[in-house]
Amino acid sequence: MRITHGFVPTGQPHAVTIGNFDGLHLGHKAMLARLLDVARARGLPSCVLSFEPHPREFFAPEQAPARLSSLREKAECLRRLGIDRLHVFRFDRAFSALTADAFVERVLGETLQARYVLVGDDFRFGAKRTGDLALLQSMGATLGFDAESLPTVEVAGERSSSTAVRAALAAGELDHAARLLGRPYSISGRVVHGDKLGRDIGFPTANIQLKHNRPPLMGIFAVEVAGLNGAPLPGVASLGRRPTVKNPDAAPVLEVHLFDFNADLYGRRVRVDFLKKLRDEEKYPDLDSLVAQIHRDVAAAKTYLTQRHA
């Protein structure tokens, strides 16, 4: 899959879908499946058009929703699904000021040479969100593409959306989130050096670099870690601010303790699958109390993961 940026013409026509695709849930996957079907039928490369940062992060960063996936995680998932190109526009003040007509002409016409455009049933675009499917279809007749929308995808009567996934994760309902996503929620990142406290108290951890300081879930979790040259490895993870040893306003940290594992992981890129929330973070009066609780967390995670694979 190629990743391209900005207003540089791609030099070939495409079948295009547009959106942020945060988390790539089942609704997104239905869009991508339709895109791939049309692209193959017409002999066109498939292209996902997305934006960085998320428009809501640009307009109201303090009120923007938590990210479900980083740009790299999104690209990795699109690659696995067979998308040919991810084209990313930087969402800044100039881009946000594009009229709907200019968006169609410059982005879909001049840059991507769209021959087919697929959007969600609630898609709006351009300054003040004035563009819609009707405008795409009208301008497409002149520019040489046709456009359609895909109806909402429901899972057990609920709309599959990034908002619904975030709500499930924030509530600790990981099975619910997994149903909406079609897979367990995960965070990928590189293992970086931490403060080595876990090693000092008998529970060495892999510190996973986070790309955003507002993860959609917090707490202690039973997890599996993929990307270590074999089957996923079981473990227990802490995602939060570590109130016992850090300032409560500290940036969130993702630490994973892998069971019966002691190899050097620094610099490795791994994926952490969150399978069950064990509890919320707590502040303990001393390290001995914290260590005792970690022993209980490890036991609870091992019990859950053993039963999961029984």
Secondary structure as the mmCIF struct_conf table of DSSP 4:
data_model
#
loop_
_struct_conf.conf_type_id
_struct_conf.id
_struct_conf.beg_label_comp_id
_struct_conf.beg_label_asym_id
_struct_conf.beg_label_seq_id
_struct_conf.end_label_comp_id
_struct_conf.end_label_asym_id
_struct_conf.end_label_seq_id
STRN STRN1 ARG A 2 HIS A 5
TURN_TY1_P TURN_TY1_P1 GLY A 6 PHE A 7
BEND BEND1 GLY A 11 GLN A 12
STRN STRN2 HIS A 14 ILE A 18
BEND BEND2 GLY A 19 GLY A 19
BEND BEND3 ASP A 22 GLY A 23
HELX_RH_AL_P HELX_RH_AL_P1 LEU A 26 ARG A 42
TURN_TY1_P TURN_TY1_P2 GLY A 43 GLY A 43
STRN STRN3 SER A 46 GLU A 52
BEND BEND4 PRO A 53 PRO A 53
HELX_RH_AL_P HELX_RH_AL_P2 PRO A 55 PHE A 59
TURN_TY1_P TURN_TY1_P3 PRO A 61 GLN A 63
BEND BEND5 ALA A 64 ALA A 64
HELX_LH_PP_P HELX_LH_PP_P1 PRO A 65 ARG A 67
BEND BEND6 LEU A 68 SER A 69
HELX_RH_AL_P HELX_RH_AL_P3 LEU A 71 LEU A 81
TURN_TY1_P TURN_TY1_P4 GLY A 82 GLY A 82
BEND BEND7 ASP A 84 ASP A 84
STRN STRN4 ARG A 85 ARG A 90
HELX_RH_AL_P HELX_RH_AL_P4 ARG A 93 SER A 96
TURN_TY1_P TURN_TY1_P5 ALA A 97 ALA A 97
HELX_RH_AL_P HELX_RH_AL_P5 ALA A 100 ALA A 102
HELX_RH_PI_P HELX_RH_PI_P1 PHE A 103 THR A 111
TURN_TY1_P TURN_TY1_P6 LEU A 112 LEU A 112
STRN STRN5 ALA A 114 GLY A 120
TURN_TY1_P TURN_TY1_P7 ASP A 121 ASP A 122
STRN STRN6 PHE A 125 PHE A 125
BEND BEND8 GLY A 126 GLY A 126
HELX_RH_3T_P HELX_RH_3T_P1 ALA A 127 ARG A 129
STRN STRN7 GLY A 131 GLY A 131
HELX_RH_AL_P HELX_RH_AL_P6 LEU A 133 LEU A 143
TURN_TY1_P TURN_TY1_P8 GLY A 144 GLY A 144
STRN STRN8 ASP A 146 LEU A 150
HELX_LH_PP_P HELX_LH_PP_P2 PRO A 151 VAL A 153
STRN STRN9 GLU A 154 VAL A 155
TURN_TY1_P TURN_TY1_P9 ALA A 156 GLY A 157
STRN STRN10 GLU A 158 ARG A 159
HELX_RH_AL_P HELX_RH_AL_P7 SER A 162 ALA A 170
TURN_TY1_P TURN_TY1_P10 ALA A 171 GLY A 172
HELX_RH_AL_P HELX_RH_AL_P8 LEU A 174 LEU A 181
TURN_TY1_P TURN_TY1_P11 GLY A 182 GLY A 182
BEND BEND9 ARG A 183 ARG A 183
STRN STRN11 TYR A 185 VAL A 192
HELX_RH_AL_P HELX_RH_AL_P9 LEU A 197 ASP A 200
TURN_TY1_P TURN_TY1_P12 ILE A 201 GLY A 202
STRN STRN12 ALA A 206 ILE A 208
HELX_LH_PP_P HELX_LH_PP_P3 GLN A 209 LEU A 210
BEND BEND10 LYS A 211 LYS A 211
BEND BEND11 ASN A 213 ASN A 213
BEND BEND12 PRO A 216 PRO A 216
STRN STRN13 GLY A 219 ALA A 226
BEND BEND13 LEU A 228 ALA A 231
HELX_LH_PP_P HELX_LH_PP_P4 PRO A 232 PRO A 232
STRN STRN14 LEU A 233 GLY A 240
TURN_TY1_P TURN_TY1_P13 PRO A 243 VAL A 245
BEND BEND14 LYS A 246 LYS A 246
TURN_TY1_P TURN_TY1_P14 PRO A 248 ASP A 249
BEND BEND15 ALA A 250 ALA A 250
HELX_LH_PP_P HELX_LH_PP_P5 ALA A 251 PRO A 252
STRN STRN15 VAL A 253 LEU A 258
TURN_TY1_P TURN_TY1_P15 PHE A 259 ASP A 260
TURN_TY1_P TURN_TY1_P16 TYR A 266 GLY A 267
STRN STRN16 ARG A 269 ARG A 279
BEND BEND16 PRO A 285 ASP A 286
HELX_RH_AL_P HELX_RH_AL_P10 LEU A 287 ARG A 308
TURN_TY1_P TURN_TY1_P17 HIS A 309 HIS A 309
#
